[in-house]
Amino acid sequence: MKTAKRLAYYDVAAARAQSAKTFDGKVYELQGAVAVEQDTGNIKRVADIYYDIRSVRDHNQRIMAKRRHKQEELKEVSRKSS
């Protein structure tokens, strides 16, 4: 069984990640190392919200990383080949 790769905050800030959802239900649009909350427009650094992130989506709205519990590591989601 292959282990999932841990996704660090600088990987989340990479250009391929478009949005992140936190455990409290907030959705942030990712623009490099900056996260903009969709509802209020508040700006935060990705490093500041990294440990609150539940899932990360790419530009095609596919989940690319997730964690089920706050205490777990953020891990990449393997994609099935079609």
Protein Blocks (a to p, Z undefined) as FASTA:
>chain_A
ZZdddddfklmmpmklmbdcdfkopacddehjaccdfklopacdfklmmmmpmbdcdfko
pafbdcfbfkbccdddddddZZ
